[in-house]
Amino acid sequence: MKKSLFFIFICLSFLSVQFTFAQAKKPAQSPKTIVIENADFSDVDQVNVPDALLLTGNVKVNHDGVVLTCNKAYFFQKENYLKAFGNVQLVQGDTLFLNSKYAEYSGNEKKAFATGNAVLTSPDATLQTDTINFDRNIQEAFYNTKGTIVNKDNTLVSKSGRYFVKEKKFQFLTEVTITNPKYVIKSNHLDYYSNSGHTYLLGPSTITSKANYIYTEKGFYDTKKNLAHFLRKSYIKYDDRRIEGDSLYYNRNTEFASATRNVKITDSINKGIVKGHYAELYKLKDSMFVTKRAVAVNLVENDSVYIHGQKLMVTGKEGERILRAFKNVRFYKTDMSGKCDSIHSNSKTALTKLIGNPILWNGDNQITGDLMHLIGDNKTRKIDSLKVLNNTFVLSKDTLGTGFNQVKGLNLFGKFRDGKLHDVDVIKNTEVIYYMRNDANELIGINKNVSSKINMILENNAIETITFFNKVDGDIFPEDELPENARKLRGMNWRGNERIKSKDDIFTAEENEMNEKLIKQGKDEEEKGKNVPLKVRKETLNYDKKNPATKTDTKAKSK
């Protein structure tokens, strides 16, 4: 009995599996037959068109939701195939219209071929070309002949392309040009969403307009809102400036651009460069803001001047530009460097102000005061003179000993020669301690005196001669007759350990560490494909996110 029950159970289980398998493996539905809805005249011509039904006049056929009309058609019933002639129109729903002089349609494969002034029309755009292929299974149309696409805002011309019906997206993998009243886009790989106007540039591409010239190898452009985000070797070039960075955001309506990471802004006229890891440029306001390891590099006397601050601002038109540097400003030139709280430099007046605890190193000389002015010559593009206002102190180490040469006074006025401080006057309540040496560098004595004015002539940034004027009171002391505590003027503060000796010294250790992290982060994001235009996507990609197919496509492009 148990064996019988077991046998019955096995049989039922086997039948159940067979039934389940049979359900899962339903036979595919047979292709629907093309239905002839109308023809003024029908005939058969086995000699010229064997196995075909000839339809003439107001021909109308229907196949699985697609309606095709034409003047004349050959219908091959066995193959479920149609050839259409004259005023051919294929209509899918109420959104897609394909017109041509000649077309072929396969009911079995659900594919259409249209040629002779082929025109594909959707609510958002019209494509005109010689030949169009349409695959209804995947809802894609493609062409390999020169085509022109026109919608409300743009005209696109390309050698070939593909149209994704559901996503309303055109894709171009050969030469394509988008012409807009404000600009022209050229690329070899471009995706264009006809309803939203969103454009993805996925290869070397250019955008040319009266305002600027843009190059990118990966980017996004909203042709309706005129917002853009560019990645990978991208730059925006204006008449006098070029801005580049790992990531560029651009608003054409306001002519605003921002750049992130490895930012470089080049002044093509003055050959000046500003670098940092974040920048904003307002073209209409002639202003620029740079931060995160910001540095301005300018050419003076065939030498580069590096100016660094936590924030840099450049404002004004060409010839009237003002550079401002804020917070812990440091600058370096081959024979000059310094520090201060902020800098204000006016290109029109050639005046640079060092504001807030300024200190200047010229050669081996340390100069301090309440305020410093560096005055240039716009004709020669050389530094002409230096002014130090209030509490002037000039300090340098004695060449051989352990002492310091010191000059103290109210104000300093200096003249430069060949880029080096040469003729210096210190006026009002001047004091000096100066180690005097002969030609053999032997110490003659220590000159300590006060006077109304001091003039110094410097050669190779070292004091060559020193002259005292009016009410001179002091003497030259042998070294053993002047005590150590009398060899320092009041207020002397040697800050040689702070001296900036190279262009790399203008940055702090924290800033260099941040720089390394940002560069590494940029490389990692580029390798992983994560540096996508997030700022623009949040603002403009609502349509793309609604459509799952489009959203997937968008992610793929970011990789």
TIPA-316885 format. One record per residue (C-alpha): x, y, z; residue in three letters. Coordinates in steps of 0.001 Angstrom, whole numbers, plus 500000, padded with zeros to 6 digits. Example, Ala and Ser with C-alpha at 12.3 -4.5 7.8 and 13.67 -1.06 7.14 Angstrom:
2
512300495500507800ALA/513670498940507140SER/
This chain:
559
500000500000500000MET/502801502379500921LYS/504582501613497661LYS/501401502384495717SER/500923505728497483LEU/504549506607496891PHE/504220505760493182PHE/501068507898492867ILE/502832510812494627PHE/505773510621492209ILE/503459510602489208CYS/501491513594490456LEU/504708515498491126SER/505981514716487636PHE/502705515842486037LEU/502806519036488147SER/506311519877486936VAL/505304519208483344GLN/502260521447483703PHE/504333524255485262THR/506965523976482546PHE/504297524035479863ALA/502833527189481406GLN/506218528916481587ALA/507042528002478020LYS/504116529558476215LYS/504554529709472482PRO/505412533133471058ALA/502536534949469452GLN/502455534845465676SER/503166538147463902PRO/500057540124463175LYS/499031540393459541THR/499051543721457731ILE/495432544773457247VAL/494329546639454127ILE/491797549268455174GLU/491391551088451873ASN/492473551195448201ALA/490680552684445216ASP/491836549845443016PHE/493470546438443586SER/494955544023441057ASP/497407541136440574VAL/500321541161438124ASP/502152537846438339GLN/504446538780435457VAL/505869542076436782ASN/505163541728440516VAL/504675538020441290PRO/502920537004444533ASP/501885540596445260ALA/498621542422445538LEU/498783545758443703LEU/496980548572445520LEU/496394551933443866THR/494831555214445012GLY/494305556347448640ASN/495982553270449972VAL/495657552794453716LYS/496939549829455709VAL/497105549083459419ASN/499500546924461383HIS/499495546603465156ASP/498737550276465812GLY/500719551707462905VAL/498841553253459981VAL/500545553604456593LEU/499094555619453695THR/500441556141450163CYS/499458556518446500ASN/500441553003445479LYS/501582549813447219ALA/502706546242446582TYR/501491543919449341PHE/503258540548449593PHE/500846538583451748GLN/503028535496452248LYS/505923537587453582GLU/503562540029455348ASN/505571542740453593TYR/504632546030451946LEU/506302548334449425LYS/504798551815449276ALA/505160554548446608PHE/504294558249446488GLY/503289560478449436ASN/504105557719451874VAL/503240558396455511GLN/503694556046458449LEU/501902557143461632VAL/502478555688465094GLN/499933556928467593GLY/499572560686467466ASP/503214561545468136THR/505335560001465369LEU/505018560683461631PHE/507397559302458992LEU/506982560755455485ASN/508882559845452305SER/508593559178448579LYS/509163555449449027TYR/508995553034451962ALA/509113549355452825GLU/507478547782455871TYR/507829544280457326SER/504906543139459456GLY/506846540117460703ASN/509910542089461807GLU/508019545337462596LYS/510681547350460776LYS/510293550198458278ALA/512618551673455667PHE/511855555110454189ALA/513808556969451527THR/513476559964449228GLY/513144563223451219ASN/512422561262454366ALA/510964563364457193VAL/510465562109460768LEU/508227564375462844THR/507534564305466578SER/505922566998468778PRO/509353568364469692ASP/511461568055466557ALA/511558567306462840THR/514267565219461161LEU/514922565607457431GLN/517293563256455603THR/517443560961452583ASP/516896557601454272THR/515486556582457657ILE/515247553111459199ASN/512688552567461970PHE/512657549545464287ASP/509352549383466167ARG/510552546584468455ASN/513046548833470218ILE/511394552104469130GLN/514507553468467458GLU/515048555271464164ALA/518484555692462594PHE/519985557273459490TYR/523412557271457806ASN/522892560150455401THR/523232563847456152LYS/520305564874458314GLY/518871568123459642THR/516879568261462879ILE/514853571355463704VAL/512986572186466878ASN/511850575409468493LYS/515269576589469637ASP/517919574680467709ASN/518928573298464338THR/521087570142464318LEU/523008568898461290VAL/524870565567461293SER/526174562864458963LYS/524346560116460856SER/522263559662463946GLY/519805557653465980ARG/516462558645467527TYR/515118556931470656PHE/511351557402470544VAL/510520556753474211LYS/513306558958475550GLU/512831561543472779LYS/516581561488472413LYS/518828561944469380PHE/522288560383469499GLN/525092561359467136PHE/528402559511466792LEU/529795561446463832THR/530080565121462943GLU/527152567038464430VAL/526483570764464643THR/523838572482466793ILE/523043576007465683THR/521302578312468132ASN/520773582082467729PRO/523352582597470486LYS/525944579866469831TYR/527080576905467727VAL/527946573481469210ILE/530141571014467329LYS/530904567467468461SER/531521563904467322ASN/529522562309470142HIS/526429564143471318LEU/523118563119472910ASP/520250565567472529TYR/516849565355474254TYR/514432567165471957SER/511745567966474538ASN/513989569201477363SER/516771570626475194GLY/519370568810477302HIS/522604568079475488THR/525351565687476606TYR/528773566138475016LEU/530761562924475284LEU/533859563623473189GLY/535957566569471954PRO/533401569360471500SER/533322573123470972THR/530737575827471677ILE/531316579079469814THR/529516582385470417SER/530168586113470289LYS/530750586087474047ALA/533248583226474283ASN/534650579947472993TYR/534215576733474994ILE/536058573432474645TYR/535186570244476515THR/535578566494476236GLU/532719565699478594LYS/529881568029479437GLY/526231568916479772PHE/524359571853478226TYR/520749572874478813ASP/519924574638475548THR/516670576063476955LYS/517968577467480249LYS/521471578152478914ASN/523090576368481853LEU/526091574129481401ALA/528546571930483267HIS/531815570792481695PHE/534344568165482726LEU/537582566722481414ARG/540056569121479719LYS/537434571883479571SER/537986575619479284TYR/536080578821478529ILE/537951581415476496LYS/536934585083476439TYR/538611587901474493ASP/541130588509477250ASP/540760585582479638ARG/540701581816479661ARG/539293579826482594ILE/539890576113483003GLU/539468573512485737GLY/538438569941486460ASP/534800571045486663SER/533270574153485053LEU/529773575550485624TYR/528471578173483199TYR/525348580347482974ASN/525151582051479588ARG/522235584279480619ASN/524271586040483309THR/527724585302481823GLU/528744583705485102PHE/531265580882485288ALA/532658578938488215SER/535458576393488281ALA/536427573724490799THR/539730571974491363ARG/542964572720489462ASN/541578576084488373VAL/543678578253486090LYS/542634581664484755ILE/544935583184482152THR/545041586869481218ASP/545948586595477538SER/546793590305477217ILE/548955590838480311ASN/550118587206480433LYS/549054586981484052GLY/547779583754485626ILE/545562583132488659VAL/545354579629490119LYS/543349577980492882GLY/540856575226493551HIS/537707577324493325TYR/536942580395491203ALA/534018582543490114GLU/534097584823487095LEU/531447587479486358TYR/532145588566482783LYS/529564591393482670LEU/530940592857485904LYS/534591592347484955ASP/535219590624488257SER/536843587412489395MET/537102585644492746PHE/539541582801493535VAL/540113580853496743THR/541518577540498074LYS/545281577845497626ARG/544813580880495396ALA/547856582450493740VAL/548272585225491171ALA/551323585104488904VAL/552293588281487017ASN/555251589154484832LEU/557405592036486111VAL/560836592810484649GLU/560959589436482894ASN/560476587814486283ASP/557373586230487793SER/555747587692490913VAL/553679585211492941TYR/550960586632495220ILE/549033584315497515HIS/546138584914499877GLY/543220582967501245GLN/541096584958498794LYS/541991586783495589LEU/539741589248493763MET/540381590844490382VAL/537994593590489260THR/537826596209486505GLY/538314596400482772LYS/541555595813480941GLU/544030598572481882GLY/542040599461485005GLU/542149596198486879ARG/542550595970490618ILE/543948592920492374LEU/542999592381495997ARG/544464589643498169ALA/543081588958501639PHE/544198587181504821LYS/547753586026505416ASN/549037587349502123VAL/552467586189500958ARG/554341587131497801PHE/557579586125496124TYR/559867587456493402LYS/563407586240492732THR/565047589084494711ASP/562049590210496776MET/559423588618499005SER/557077589609501775GLY/554024589146503943LYS/551087591296505042CYS/547404591074505967ASP/546175592221502538SER/547293593646499196ILE/545632596207496938HIS/547228596521493496SER/545940598964490842ASN/547168598367487271SER/546136601860486126LYS/548202603703488737THR/550803600903489003ALA/550474601221492778LEU/550565598184495060THR/549703598685498724LYS/550873596241501392LEU/548383596691504234ILE/548431595339507776GLY/551745594364509409ASN/553740594359506157PRO/557232592917506010ILE/559468592997502943LEU/562678591128502252TRP/564850592713499572ASN/567923590594499203GLY/569198590146502770ASP/567450593281504014ASN/564317593018506157GLN/562056596061505949ILE/559002596701508139THR/556583599584508693GLY/552890600350509182ASP/552126600661505444LEU/554113599984502276MET/553660601199498713HIS/555384599574495750LEU/555169601873492727ILE/555708600557489216GLY/556239602040485760ASP/553526600986483291ASN/555718601839480306LYS/558734599772481323THR/556718597294483444ARG/559373597588486124LYS/559238598390489835ILE/560196602045490190ASP/560103602913493882SER/559178601921497447LEU/557490603883500213LYS/557340602729503841VAL/555117604930505969LEU/555404605140509764ASN/557681603108512014ASN/560196602199509338THR/562799599623510327PHE/565506598254508001VAL/567418595274509329LEU/570128592957508001SER/572717590616509459LYS/576302591723509611ASP/578082589873506818THR/580611588136509079LEU/579669588677512713GLY/576628587932514791THR/575342591490514951GLY/572711593310512890PHE/572866596450510791ASN/569829598539511772GLN/568213601673510396VAL/565174603166512071LYS/563049606181511205GLY/559589607493510442LEU/559328607002506652ASN/561386605386503896LEU/561620606359500235PHE/563546604056497946GLY/564339603894494224LYS/564903600693492269PHE/567514600070489615ARG/567254596972487443ASP/564704595495489813GLY/566826595942492916LYS/566526598541495664LEU/569383600974495070HIS/568918604479496552ASP/567163604664499941VAL/566279607666502119ASP/565040607223505693VAL/563732610469507200ILE/562696611903510575LYS/564125610756513888ASN/566476608313512252THR/568678605982514256GLU/571374603630513013VAL/573621600852514172ILE/576023599885511402TYR/578976597470511426TYR/581744599155509455MET/584274596950507652ARG/587235597682505396ASN/588014596120502019ASP/589477593099503783ALA/586156592690505635ASN/587851593543508932GLU/585603595242511470LEU/586622598881511902ILE/583954599713514424GLY/580258599973515131ILE/578627603218514019ASN/575780604240516314LYS/574131607614515882ASN/570943609589515358VAL/570192612151512651SER/567376613823510719SER/567898611796507544LYS/569901608835506286ILE/570753607966502696ASN/571911604485501762MET/573273603267498433ILE/572834599544497950LEU/574737597340495556GLU/573602593750495091ASN/571131594261497961ASN/573927595112500409ALA/574687598570501868ILE/577572600103499907GLU/577598603589501443THR/575613605312504174ILE/575337609078504645THR/573856610999507578PHE/572249614445507335PHE/571465617210509837ASN/571907617072513577LYS/574082614015513501VAL/574825612806517019ASP/576776609636517661GLY/580111607956517215ASP/581991604938515898ILE/582706602526518753PHE/585320599799518877PRO/583578596451519229GLU/584783595888522800ASP/583568599338523905GLU/579908598900522866LEU/578023596487525153PRO/575752593830523652GLU/572619595437525116ASN/573508598706523343ALA/573792597077519923ARG/570033596795519375LYS/567672599624518589LEU/564325599655520328ARG/561747597667518373GLY/564273595462516583MET/562700592105515636ASN/564646589827513331TRP/562225587522511491ARG/564602585690509211GLY/562963582336509923ASN/559787583688508257GLU/561536584747505086ARG/559962583438501851ILE/562811582008499803LYS/560902580350496956SER/557529580399495236LYS/556591577242497146ASP/557114578996500497ASP/554090581240499912ILE/551841578302500884PHE/551438576932504402THR/551855573258505220ALA/548074572969505687GLU/547462574450502234GLU/549933572052500614ASN/548242569140502363GLU/544841570324501129MET/546269570673497622ASN/547498567069497589GLU/544134565809498854LYS/542156567736496231LEU/544390566581493379ILE/544146562965494548LYS/540383563298494948GLN/540116564638491400GLY/542126561733489971LYS/540062559190491914ASP/536769560714490784GLU/537925560831487183GLU/538915557156487295GLU/535621556163488928LYS/533554558469486733GLY/532001560205489736LYS/532752563808488759ASN/529347564281487120VAL/527599567652486765PRO/525659567376490024LEU/525009571087490410LYS/523316571319487050VAL/521587567947487364ARG/519712569045490491LYS/518596572163488706GLU/517737570991485231THR/517421567234484845LEU/513892566749486194ASN/512652565335482907TYR/515509562885482566ASP/514936561574486091LYS/511229560934485430LYS/511972558558482590ASN/513688555361483842PRO/515281554627480465ALA/516675558141480257THR/517906558059483818LYS/519834554871483159THR/521244556375479991ASP/522366559472481879THR/524216557417484454LYS/525956555475481752ALA/527311558663480239LYS/528785559780483500SER/531001556748483662LYS/
